[in-house]
Amino acid sequence: MARIGVEQSLTDVRQALESRGYQVVTLKQENDAKNCDCCVITGSDKNVMGYHNVVTNGSVIDARGLTAEEICKQVESRLV
């Protein structure tokens, strides 16, 4: 099953993804995203300085305004 990185504060998303059988990794620092097929972030940590360090080749989903169910559907659609 796919490996999904989820920011620490998104516990409802973590639980929903785990219940679907995904391996969920808590994103506490940049390197936690390595080897993740997809990452779910809150968007509150936007890079205002414009620096970009690519750590993962997987999709990144901004969770702002989405329910856990909507996020799970986005994860599933991006892993096809």
VEXKOL-723443 format. One record per residue: residue in one letter; x, y, z of N, C-alpha, C, O in turn; chain. Coordinates in nm, 4 decimals. Layout:
% residues N
residu:A | n_c1:X | n_c2:Y | n_c3:Z | ca_c1:X | ca_c2:Y | ca_c3:Z | c_c1:X | c_c2:Y | c_c3:Z | o_c1:X | o_c2:Y | o_c3:Z | chaine:A
...
% end
This chain:
% residues 80
residu:M | n_c1:0.0844 | n_c2:-0.1181 | n_c3:0.0000 | ca_c1:0.0000 | ca_c2:0.0000 | ca_c3:0.0000 | c_c1:0.0887 | c_c2:0.1241 | c_c3:0.0000 | o_c1:0.2052 | o_c2:0.1185 | o_c3:0.0394 | chaine:A
residu:A | n_c1:0.0335 | n_c2:0.2333 | n_c3:-0.0435 | ca_c1:0.1076 | ca_c2:0.3581 | ca_c3:-0.0576 | c_c1:0.1467 | c_c2:0.4173 | c_c3:0.0776 | o_c1:0.0823 | o_c2:0.3933 | o_c3:0.1797 | chaine:A
residu:R | n_c1:0.2536 | n_c2:0.4946 | n_c3:0.0742 | ca_c1:0.3045 | ca_c2:0.5634 | ca_c3:0.1935 | c_c1:0.2633 | c_c2:0.7106 | c_c3:0.1826 | o_c1:0.3004 | o_c2:0.7790 | o_c3:0.0872 | chaine:A
residu:I | n_c1:0.1862 | n_c2:0.7591 | n_c3:0.2814 | ca_c1:0.1309 | ca_c2:0.8933 | ca_c3:0.2789 | c_c1:0.1869 | c_c2:0.9741 | c_c3:0.3957 | o_c1:0.1804 | o_c2:0.9306 | o_c3:0.5106 | chaine:A
residu:G | n_c1:0.2411 | n_c2:1.0905 | n_c3:0.3662 | ca_c1:0.2883 | ca_c2:1.1819 | ca_c3:0.4699 | c_c1:0.1762 | c_c2:1.2766 | c_c3:0.5086 | o_c1:0.1102 | o_c2:1.3338 | o_c3:0.4218 | chaine:A
residu:V | n_c1:0.1542 | n_c2:1.2936 | n_c3:0.6386 | ca_c1:0.0467 | ca_c2:1.3800 | ca_c3:0.6874 | c_c1:0.1022 | c_c2:1.4688 | c_c3:0.7981 | o_c1:0.1685 | o_c2:1.4209 | o_c3:0.8900 | chaine:A
residu:E | n_c1:0.0743 | n_c2:1.5992 | n_c3:0.7885 | ca_c1:0.1190 | ca_c2:1.6903 | ca_c3:0.8939 | c_c1:0.0601 | c_c2:1.6494 | c_c3:1.0278 | o_c1:-0.0503 | o_c2:1.5955 | o_c3:1.0353 | chaine:A
residu:Q | n_c1:0.1349 | n_c2:1.6757 | n_c3:1.1314 | ca_c1:0.1042 | ca_c2:1.6292 | ca_c3:1.2663 | c_c1:-0.0345 | c_c2:1.6703 | c_c3:1.3153 | o_c1:-0.0991 | o_c2:1.5927 | o_c3:1.3856 | chaine:A
residu:S | n_c1:-0.0817 | n_c2:1.7883 | n_c3:1.2808 | ca_c1:-0.2094 | ca_c2:1.8388 | ca_c3:1.3333 | c_c1:-0.3321 | c_c2:1.7771 | c_c3:1.2664 | o_c1:-0.4441 | o_c2:1.7997 | o_c3:1.3122 | chaine:A
residu:L | n_c1:-0.3140 | n_c2:1.7009 | n_c3:1.1606 | ca_c1:-0.4264 | ca_c2:1.6452 | ca_c3:1.0848 | c_c1:-0.4604 | c_c2:1.5034 | c_c3:1.1308 | o_c1:-0.4545 | o_c2:1.4085 | o_c3:1.0526 | chaine:A
residu:T | n_c1:-0.4961 | n_c2:1.4905 | n_c3:1.2582 | ca_c1:-0.5198 | ca_c2:1.3577 | ca_c3:1.3150 | c_c1:-0.6406 | c_c2:1.2880 | c_c3:1.2522 | o_c1:-0.6392 | o_c2:1.1661 | o_c3:1.2355 | chaine:A
residu:D | n_c1:-0.7449 | n_c2:1.3636 | n_c3:1.2170 | ca_c1:-0.8625 | ca_c2:1.3010 | ca_c3:1.1549 | c_c1:-0.8288 | c_c2:1.2451 | c_c3:1.0173 | o_c1:-0.8813 | o_c2:1.1411 | o_c3:0.9776 | chaine:A
residu:V | n_c1:-0.7415 | n_c2:1.3138 | n_c3:0.9450 | ca_c1:-0.6968 | ca_c2:1.2668 | ca_c3:0.8131 | c_c1:-0.6112 | c_c2:1.1415 | c_c3:0.8298 | o_c1:-0.6264 | o_c2:1.0446 | o_c3:0.7554 | chaine:A
residu:R | n_c1:-0.5220 | n_c2:1.1442 | n_c3:0.9272 | ca_c1:-0.4364 | ca_c2:1.0282 | ca_c3:0.9564 | c_c1:-0.5219 | c_c2:0.9048 | c_c3:0.9839 | o_c1:-0.4979 | o_c2:0.7982 | o_c3:0.9272 | chaine:A
residu:Q | n_c1:-0.6206 | n_c2:0.9193 | n_c3:1.0702 | ca_c1:-0.7065 | ca_c2:0.8069 | ca_c3:1.1066 | c_c1:-0.7849 | c_c2:0.7550 | c_c3:0.9863 | o_c1:-0.7990 | o_c2:0.6341 | o_c3:0.9679 | chaine:A
residu:A | n_c1:-0.8359 | n_c2:0.8476 | n_c3:0.9044 | ca_c1:-0.9136 | ca_c2:0.8075 | ca_c3:0.7866 | c_c1:-0.8267 | c_c2:0.7310 | c_c3:0.6872 | o_c1:-0.8712 | o_c2:0.6314 | o_c3:0.6301 | chaine:A
residu:L | n_c1:-0.7036 | n_c2:0.7764 | n_c3:0.6662 | ca_c1:-0.6136 | ca_c2:0.7089 | ca_c3:0.5726 | c_c1:-0.5699 | c_c2:0.5730 | c_c3:0.6264 | o_c1:-0.5636 | o_c2:0.4755 | o_c3:0.5515 | chaine:A
residu:E | n_c1:-0.5396 | n_c2:0.5663 | n_c3:0.7563 | ca_c1:-0.4999 | ca_c2:0.4388 | ca_c3:0.8165 | c_c1:-0.6134 | c_c2:0.3369 | c_c3:0.8098 | o_c1:-0.5891 | o_c2:0.2179 | o_c3:0.7898 | chaine:A
residu:S | n_c1:-0.7374 | n_c2:0.3835 | n_c3:0.8265 | ca_c1:-0.8510 | ca_c2:0.2911 | ca_c3:0.8204 | c_c1:-0.8694 | c_c2:0.2344 | c_c3:0.6794 | o_c1:-0.9326 | o_c2:0.1302 | o_c3:0.6616 | chaine:A
residu:R | n_c1:-0.8138 | n_c2:0.3036 | n_c3:0.5795 | ca_c1:-0.8184 | ca_c2:0.2558 | ca_c3:0.4411 | c_c1:-0.6956 | c_c2:0.1707 | c_c3:0.4066 | o_c1:-0.6816 | o_c2:0.1244 | o_c3:0.2934 | chaine:A
residu:G | n_c1:-0.6073 | n_c2:0.1506 | n_c3:0.5042 | ca_c1:-0.4940 | ca_c2:0.0627 | ca_c3:0.4846 | c_c1:-0.3650 | c_c2:0.1298 | c_c3:0.4400 | o_c1:-0.2673 | o_c2:0.0611 | o_c3:0.4102 | chaine:A
residu:Y | n_c1:-0.3626 | n_c2:0.2629 | n_c3:0.4349 | ca_c1:-0.2400 | ca_c2:0.3320 | ca_c3:0.3947 | c_c1:-0.1396 | c_c2:0.3355 | c_c3:0.5083 | o_c1:-0.1763 | o_c2:0.3393 | o_c3:0.6257 | chaine:A
residu:Q | n_c1:-0.0125 | n_c2:0.3342 | n_c3:0.4716 | ca_c1:0.0944 | ca_c2:0.3555 | ca_c3:0.5688 | c_c1:0.1090 | c_c2:0.5065 | c_c3:0.5831 | o_c1:0.1405 | o_c2:0.5748 | o_c3:0.4856 | chaine:A
residu:V | n_c1:0.0866 | n_c2:0.5594 | n_c3:0.7029 | ca_c1:0.0886 | ca_c2:0.7034 | ca_c3:0.7244 | c_c1:0.2125 | c_c2:0.7426 | c_c3:0.8052 | o_c1:0.2428 | o_c2:0.6835 | o_c3:0.9088 | chaine:A
residu:V | n_c1:0.2828 | n_c2:0.8436 | n_c3:0.7547 | ca_c1:0.4033 | ca_c2:0.8964 | ca_c3:0.8184 | c_c1:0.3725 | c_c2:1.0375 | c_c3:0.8658 | o_c1:0.3161 | o_c2:1.1168 | o_c3:0.7904 | chaine:A
residu:T | n_c1:0.4087 | n_c2:1.0701 | n_c3:0.9894 | ca_c1:0.3875 | ca_c2:1.2051 | ca_c3:1.0405 | c_c1:0.4950 | c_c2:1.2979 | c_c3:0.9866 | o_c1:0.6143 | o_c2:1.2697 | o_c3:0.9976 | chaine:A
residu:L | n_c1:0.4514 | n_c2:1.4089 | n_c3:0.9282 | ca_c1:0.5442 | ca_c2:1.5080 | ca_c3:0.8746 | c_c1:0.5752 | c_c2:1.6110 | c_c3:0.9827 | o_c1:0.4950 | o_c2:1.7003 | o_c3:1.0102 | chaine:A
residu:K | n_c1:0.6928 | n_c2:1.5971 | n_c3:1.0435 | ca_c1:0.7360 | ca_c2:1.6917 | ca_c3:1.1461 | c_c1:0.8439 | c_c2:1.7845 | c_c3:1.0915 | o_c1:0.8551 | o_c2:1.9001 | o_c3:1.1322 | chaine:A
residu:Q | n_c1:0.9221 | n_c2:1.7319 | n_c3:0.9994 | ca_c1:1.0285 | ca_c2:1.8100 | ca_c3:0.9364 | c_c1:1.0381 | c_c2:1.7712 | c_c3:0.7897 | o_c1:0.9791 | o_c2:1.6721 | o_c3:0.7466 | chaine:A
residu:E | n_c1:1.1113 | n_c2:1.8486 | n_c3:0.7149 | ca_c1:1.1184 | ca_c2:1.8334 | ca_c3:0.5697 | c_c1:1.1549 | c_c2:1.6922 | c_c3:0.5241 | o_c1:1.0941 | o_c2:1.6398 | o_c3:0.4307 | chaine:A
residu:N | n_c1:1.2517 | n_c2:1.6314 | n_c3:0.5878 | ca_c1:1.2997 | ca_c2:1.4995 | ca_c3:0.5447 | c_c1:1.1993 | c_c2:1.3870 | c_c3:0.5669 | o_c1:1.2151 | o_c2:1.2785 | o_c3:0.5109 | chaine:A
residu:D | n_c1:1.0961 | n_c2:1.4113 | n_c3:0.6479 | ca_c1:0.9942 | ca_c2:1.3085 | ca_c3:0.6713 | c_c1:0.9167 | c_c2:1.2764 | c_c3:0.5440 | o_c1:0.8561 | o_c2:1.1697 | o_c3:0.5338 | chaine:A
residu:A | n_c1:0.9180 | n_c2:1.3674 | n_c3:0.4472 | ca_c1:0.8429 | ca_c2:1.3485 | ca_c3:0.3227 | c_c1:0.9150 | c_c2:1.2577 | c_c3:0.2230 | o_c1:0.8564 | o_c2:1.2161 | o_c3:0.1231 | chaine:A
residu:K | n_c1:1.0413 | n_c2:1.2271 | n_c3:0.2499 | ca_c1:1.1157 | ca_c2:1.1398 | ca_c3:0.1589 | c_c1:1.0458 | c_c2:1.0050 | c_c3:0.1461 | o_c1:0.9973 | o_c2:0.9496 | o_c3:0.2447 | chaine:A
residu:N | n_c1:1.0412 | n_c2:0.9535 | n_c3:0.0256 | ca_c1:0.9813 | ca_c2:0.8238 | ca_c3:-0.0057 | c_c1:0.8306 | c_c2:0.8164 | c_c3:0.0154 | o_c1:0.7741 | o_c2:0.7071 | o_c3:0.0191 | chaine:A
residu:C | n_c1:0.7647 | n_c2:0.9310 | n_c3:0.0292 | ca_c1:0.6185 | ca_c2:0.9313 | ca_c3:0.0394 | c_c1:0.5600 | c_c2:0.9410 | c_c3:-0.1011 | o_c1:0.6114 | o_c2:1.0134 | o_c3:-0.1864 | chaine:A
residu:D | n_c1:0.4530 | n_c2:0.8680 | n_c3:-0.1234 | ca_c1:0.3840 | ca_c2:0.8715 | ca_c3:-0.2518 | c_c1:0.2951 | c_c2:0.9945 | c_c3:-0.2638 | o_c1:0.2627 | o_c2:1.0387 | o_c3:-0.3740 | chaine:A
residu:C | n_c1:0.2560 | n_c2:1.0490 | n_c3:-0.1487 | ca_c1:0.1679 | ca_c2:1.1653 | ca_c3:-0.1455 | c_c1:0.1832 | c_c2:1.2300 | c_c3:-0.0073 | o_c1:0.2064 | o_c2:1.1602 | o_c3:0.0915 | chaine:A
residu:C | n_c1:0.1702 | n_c2:1.3629 | n_c3:0.0000 | ca_c1:0.1777 | ca_c2:1.4333 | ca_c3:0.1276 | c_c1:0.0562 | c_c2:1.5229 | c_c3:0.1442 | o_c1:0.0101 | o_c2:1.5853 | o_c3:0.0486 | chaine:A
residu:V | n_c1:0.0047 | n_c2:1.5288 | n_c3:0.2665 | ca_c1:-0.1089 | ca_c2:1.6143 | ca_c3:0.2988 | c_c1:-0.0600 | c_c2:1.7189 | c_c3:0.3979 | o_c1:-0.0096 | o_c2:1.6859 | o_c3:0.5052 | chaine:A
residu:I | n_c1:-0.0757 | n_c2:1.8467 | n_c3:0.3602 | ca_c1:-0.0280 | ca_c2:1.9560 | ca_c3:0.4440 | c_c1:-0.1431 | c_c2:2.0486 | c_c3:0.4797 | o_c1:-0.2477 | o_c2:2.0472 | o_c3:0.4147 | chaine:A
residu:T | n_c1:-0.1231 | n_c2:2.1295 | n_c3:0.5840 | ca_c1:-0.2260 | ca_c2:2.2243 | ca_c3:0.6254 | c_c1:-0.2199 | c_c2:2.3523 | c_c3:0.5444 | o_c1:-0.3195 | o_c2:2.4242 | o_c3:0.5361 | chaine:A
residu:G | n_c1:-0.1070 | n_c2:2.3823 | n_c3:0.4850 | ca_c1:-0.0926 | ca_c2:2.5058 | ca_c3:0.4097 | c_c1:-0.0531 | c_c2:2.6233 | c_c3:0.4956 | o_c1:-0.0255 | o_c2:2.7311 | o_c3:0.4430 | chaine:A
residu:S | n_c1:-0.0495 | n_c2:2.6058 | n_c3:0.6263 | ca_c1:-0.0141 | ca_c2:2.7160 | ca_c3:0.7161 | c_c1:0.1354 | c_c2:2.7429 | c_c3:0.7193 | o_c1:0.1792 | o_c2:2.8448 | o_c3:0.7726 | chaine:A
residu:D | n_c1:0.2135 | n_c2:2.6529 | n_c3:0.6631 | ca_c1:0.3589 | ca_c2:2.6665 | ca_c3:0.6620 | c_c1:0.4092 | c_c2:2.7076 | c_c3:0.5248 | o_c1:0.5149 | o_c2:2.6612 | o_c3:0.4819 | chaine:A
residu:K | n_c1:0.3368 | n_c2:2.7927 | n_c3:0.4559 | ca_c1:0.3750 | ca_c2:2.8333 | ca_c3:0.3204 | c_c1:0.5116 | c_c2:2.8991 | c_c3:0.3220 | o_c1:0.5494 | o_c2:2.9645 | o_c3:0.4193 | chaine:A
residu:N | n_c1:0.5837 | n_c2:2.8814 | n_c3:0.2158 | ca_c1:0.7189 | ca_c2:2.9336 | ca_c3:0.2022 | c_c1:0.7143 | c_c2:3.0774 | c_c3:0.1518 | o_c1:0.7122 | o_c2:3.1010 | o_c3:0.0310 | chaine:A
residu:V | n_c1:0.7126 | n_c2:3.1736 | n_c3:0.2440 | ca_c1:0.7001 | ca_c2:3.3137 | ca_c3:0.2060 | c_c1:0.8269 | c_c2:3.3697 | c_c3:0.1429 | o_c1:0.8213 | o_c2:3.4718 | o_c3:0.0744 | chaine:A
residu:M | n_c1:0.9389 | n_c2:3.3062 | n_c3:0.1640 | ca_c1:1.0654 | ca_c2:3.3544 | ca_c3:0.1069 | c_c1:1.0867 | c_c2:3.3050 | c_c3:-0.0355 | o_c1:1.1758 | o_c2:3.3538 | o_c3:-0.1050 | chaine:A
residu:G | n_c1:1.0071 | n_c2:3.2101 | n_c3:-0.0793 | ca_c1:1.0174 | ca_c2:3.1617 | ca_c3:-0.2163 | c_c1:1.1222 | c_c2:3.0542 | c_c3:-0.2392 | o_c1:1.1522 | o_c2:3.0225 | o_c3:-0.3543 | chaine:A
residu:Y | n_c1:1.1788 | n_c2:2.9974 | n_c3:-0.1340 | ca_c1:1.2754 | ca_c2:2.8893 | ca_c3:-0.1494 | c_c1:1.2001 | c_c2:2.7600 | c_c3:-0.1731 | o_c1:1.0953 | o_c2:2.7367 | o_c3:-0.1129 | chaine:A
residu:H | n_c1:1.2527 | n_c2:2.6766 | n_c3:-0.2599 | ca_c1:1.1876 | ca_c2:2.5492 | ca_c3:-0.2896 | c_c1:1.2897 | c_c2:2.4368 | c_c3:-0.2811 | o_c1:1.3864 | o_c2:2.4338 | o_c3:-0.3573 | chaine:A
residu:N | n_c1:1.2685 | n_c2:2.3465 | n_c3:-0.1904 | ca_c1:1.3521 | ca_c2:2.2275 | ca_c3:-0.1787 | c_c1:1.2628 | c_c2:2.1075 | c_c3:-0.2072 | o_c1:1.1726 | o_c2:2.0769 | o_c3:-0.1293 | chaine:A
residu:V | n_c1:1.2873 | n_c2:2.0408 | n_c3:-0.3167 | ca_c1:1.2060 | ca_c2:1.9256 | ca_c3:-0.3524 | c_c1:1.2556 | c_c2:1.8051 | c_c3:-0.2738 | o_c1:1.3697 | o_c2:1.7613 | o_c3:-0.2888 | chaine:A
residu:V | n_c1:1.1673 | n_c2:1.7529 | n_c3:-0.1898 | ca_c1:1.2028 | ca_c2:1.6390 | ca_c3:-0.1059 | c_c1:1.1329 | c_c2:1.5132 | c_c3:-0.1550 | o_c1:1.1842 | o_c2:1.4026 | o_c3:-0.1381 | chaine:A
residu:T | n_c1:1.0161 | n_c2:1.5297 | n_c3:-0.2154 | ca_c1:0.9387 | ca_c2:1.4148 | ca_c3:-0.2616 | c_c1:0.8904 | c_c2:1.4382 | c_c3:-0.4041 | o_c1:0.8644 | o_c2:1.5516 | o_c3:-0.4444 | chaine:A
residu:N | n_c1:0.8790 | n_c2:1.3310 | n_c3:-0.4787 | ca_c1:0.8233 | ca_c2:1.3397 | ca_c3:-0.6134 | c_c1:0.6734 | c_c2:1.3146 | c_c3:-0.6124 | o_c1:0.6080 | o_c2:1.3222 | o_c3:-0.7164 | chaine:A
residu:G | n_c1:0.6195 | n_c2:1.2849 | n_c3:-0.4962 | ca_c1:0.4771 | ca_c2:1.2564 | ca_c3:-0.4845 | c_c1:0.3928 | c_c2:1.3826 | c_c3:-0.4866 | o_c1:0.4446 | o_c2:1.4939 | o_c3:-0.4778 | chaine:A
residu:S | n_c1:0.2622 | n_c2:1.3637 | n_c3:-0.4983 | ca_c1:0.1677 | ca_c2:1.4752 | ca_c3:-0.4971 | c_c1:0.1604 | c_c2:1.5380 | c_c3:-0.3596 | o_c1:0.1827 | o_c2:1.4719 | o_c3:-0.2582 | chaine:A
residu:V | n_c1:0.1288 | n_c2:1.6675 | n_c3:-0.3573 | ca_c1:0.1082 | ca_c2:1.7390 | ca_c3:-0.2314 | c_c1:-0.0343 | c_c2:1.7919 | c_c3:-0.2318 | o_c1:-0.0766 | o_c2:1.8595 | o_c3:-0.3256 | chaine:A
residu:I | n_c1:-0.1081 | n_c2:1.7603 | n_c3:-0.1255 | ca_c1:-0.2476 | ca_c2:1.8033 | ca_c3:-0.1124 | c_c1:-0.2572 | c_c2:1.9044 | c_c3:0.0006 | o_c1:-0.2142 | o_c2:1.8776 | o_c3:0.1128 | chaine:A
residu:D | n_c1:-0.3137 | n_c2:2.0206 | n_c3:-0.0294 | ca_c1:-0.3381 | ca_c2:2.1239 | ca_c3:0.0707 | c_c1:-0.4735 | c_c2:2.0946 | c_c3:0.1350 | o_c1:-0.5759 | o_c2:2.0964 | o_c3:0.0667 | chaine:A
residu:A | n_c1:-0.4750 | n_c2:2.0678 | n_c3:0.2649 | ca_c1:-0.5953 | ca_c2:2.0233 | ca_c3:0.3347 | c_c1:-0.6906 | c_c2:2.1359 | c_c3:0.3737 | o_c1:-0.8004 | o_c2:2.1095 | o_c3:0.4228 | chaine:A
residu:R | n_c1:-0.6503 | n_c2:2.2606 | n_c3:0.3525 | ca_c1:-0.7361 | ca_c2:2.3722 | ca_c3:0.3946 | c_c1:-0.8736 | c_c2:2.3641 | c_c3:0.3299 | o_c1:-0.8859 | o_c2:2.3543 | o_c3:0.2078 | chaine:A
residu:G | n_c1:-0.9770 | n_c2:2.3684 | n_c3:0.4138 | ca_c1:-1.1145 | ca_c2:2.3692 | ca_c3:0.3660 | c_c1:-1.1700 | c_c2:2.2342 | c_c3:0.3231 | o_c1:-1.2833 | o_c2:2.2266 | o_c3:0.2756 | chaine:A
residu:L | n_c1:-1.0925 | n_c2:2.1281 | n_c3:0.3388 | ca_c1:-1.1375 | ca_c2:1.9950 | ca_c3:0.2968 | c_c1:-1.1658 | c_c2:1.9072 | c_c3:0.4177 | o_c1:-1.1010 | o_c2:1.9202 | o_c3:0.5216 | chaine:A
residu:T | n_c1:-1.2627 | n_c2:1.8183 | n_c3:0.4036 | ca_c1:-1.2898 | ca_c2:1.7206 | ca_c3:0.5085 | c_c1:-1.1919 | c_c2:1.6037 | c_c3:0.4921 | o_c1:-1.1264 | o_c2:1.5902 | o_c3:0.3887 | chaine:A
residu:A | n_c1:-1.1832 | n_c2:1.5205 | n_c3:0.5946 | ca_c1:-1.0969 | ca_c2:1.4023 | ca_c3:0.5877 | c_c1:-1.1384 | c_c2:1.3126 | c_c3:0.4717 | o_c1:-1.0532 | o_c2:1.2559 | o_c3:0.4033 | chaine:A
residu:E | n_c1:-1.2680 | n_c2:1.2995 | n_c3:0.4495 | ca_c1:-1.3188 | ca_c2:1.2166 | ca_c3:0.3397 | c_c1:-1.2768 | c_c2:1.2724 | c_c3:0.2038 | o_c1:-1.2364 | o_c2:1.1971 | o_c3:0.1152 | chaine:A
residu:E | n_c1:-1.2862 | n_c2:1.4037 | n_c3:0.1875 | ca_c1:-1.2459 | ca_c2:1.4673 | ca_c3:0.0610 | c_c1:-1.0962 | c_c2:1.4488 | c_c3:0.0355 | o_c1:-1.0537 | o_c2:1.4270 | o_c3:-0.0779 | chaine:A
residu:I | n_c1:-1.0182 | n_c2:1.4576 | n_c3:0.1415 | ca_c1:-0.8738 | ca_c2:1.4387 | ca_c3:0.1286 | c_c1:-0.8427 | c_c2:1.2953 | c_c3:0.0888 | o_c1:-0.7578 | o_c2:1.2719 | o_c3:0.0027 | chaine:A
residu:C | n_c1:-0.9102 | n_c2:1.1994 | n_c3:0.1503 | ca_c1:-0.8893 | ca_c2:1.0583 | ca_c3:0.1145 | c_c1:-0.9210 | c_c2:1.0347 | c_c3:-0.0329 | o_c1:-0.8484 | o_c2:0.9624 | o_c3:-0.1011 | chaine:A
residu:K | n_c1:-1.0278 | n_c2:1.0945 | n_c3:-0.0818 | ca_c1:-1.0636 | ca_c2:1.0796 | ca_c3:-0.2231 | c_c1:-0.9569 | c_c2:1.1407 | c_c3:-0.3130 | o_c1:-0.9255 | o_c2:1.0846 | o_c3:-0.4180 | chaine:A
residu:Q | n_c1:-0.9005 | n_c2:1.2550 | n_c3:-0.2733 | ca_c1:-0.7932 | ca_c2:1.3162 | ca_c3:-0.3520 | c_c1:-0.6681 | c_c2:1.2284 | c_c3:-0.3520 | o_c1:-0.6035 | o_c2:1.2117 | o_c3:-0.4554 | chaine:A
residu:V | n_c1:-0.6348 | n_c2:1.1731 | n_c3:-0.2370 | ca_c1:-0.5191 | ca_c2:1.0834 | ca_c3:-0.2285 | c_c1:-0.5394 | c_c2:0.9662 | c_c3:-0.3218 | o_c1:-0.4498 | o_c2:0.9331 | o_c3:-0.3994 | chaine:A
residu:E | n_c1:-0.6546 | n_c2:0.9030 | n_c3:-0.3162 | ca_c1:-0.6827 | ca_c2:0.7877 | ca_c3:-0.4002 | c_c1:-0.6766 | c_c2:0.8214 | c_c3:-0.5485 | o_c1:-0.6259 | o_c2:0.7420 | o_c3:-0.6277 | chaine:A
residu:S | n_c1:-0.7273 | n_c2:0.9377 | n_c3:-0.5870 | ca_c1:-0.7267 | ca_c2:0.9768 | ca_c3:-0.7283 | c_c1:-0.5851 | c_c2:1.0067 | c_c3:-0.7781 | o_c1:-0.5560 | o_c2:0.9872 | o_c3:-0.8961 | chaine:A
residu:R | n_c1:-0.4985 | n_c2:1.0530 | n_c3:-0.6912 | ca_c1:-0.3629 | ca_c2:1.0872 | ca_c3:-0.7324 | c_c1:-0.2695 | c_c2:0.9674 | c_c3:-0.7341 | o_c1:-0.1605 | o_c2:0.9744 | o_c3:-0.7909 | chaine:A
residu:L | n_c1:-0.3108 | n_c2:0.8586 | n_c3:-0.6731 | ca_c1:-0.2267 | ca_c2:0.7393 | ca_c3:-0.6679 | c_c1:-0.2595 | c_c2:0.6395 | c_c3:-0.7781 | o_c1:-0.1949 | o_c2:0.5352 | o_c3:-0.7885 | chaine:A
residu:V | n_c1:-0.3580 | n_c2:0.6700 | n_c3:-0.8594 | ca_c1:-0.4019 | ca_c2:0.5789 | ca_c3:-0.9654 | c_c1:-0.2943 | c_c2:0.5655 | c_c3:-1.0718 | o_c1:-0.3127 | o_c2:0.4928 | o_c3:-1.1695 | chaine:A
% end
